[in-house]
């Protein structure tokens, strides 16, 4: 492959999803951890700002074009929480750490709540260099309902406790191909692919 792109994440499942979505461009996606690059701070209150900070950090450390994803779950009844703190939701609450703890914390807070509306949100940012003045930006949103208990064995993160609007199955019961076709990350990547082709000339 003639093109390399460093992914500003060490999440193996996220890396696999993004690699699959970039197959049409023949891009080699390298995890920043494989290059010895530590994860960037994520101090901002929006997915977009955090994604941009992570992309610039990875590009600066690697000297390569970089792609960053910042994504999470926004729950209507919780005022948008857990939002940018999705991966650290339970830890912030002092109730544990990791996917299972995050899911348990969310289900606890949603107990007895009738408004179950939520959405997965993804912001993708690609930069050619750390100081690129024209970062490529794409965002995706996937409307969901929060379940009352976990269902399904696939996916990661909050997938077992949310169901896409119009579906009878939790996201954790969807195949990887189904998820890529409709998810927030799939939507954002489809929009980013257009920009990579038209603005960067990656065909």
Secondary structure, DSSP 8 states (H G I E B T S, - for coil): --EEEEES---HHHHHHHHHHTGGGTEEEEEGGGGT--------SSHHHHHHHHHHHHHHHHSS-EEEEEEEEEEGGGTT-BGGGGGGHHHHHTS--SHHHHHHHHHHHTTT-S--EEEEEEEEEEESSTT-SS-EEEEEEEEEEE-SS---SSS-TTGGGEEETT-SSBGGGS-HHHHHHHSHHHHHHHHHHHHHHHTS---
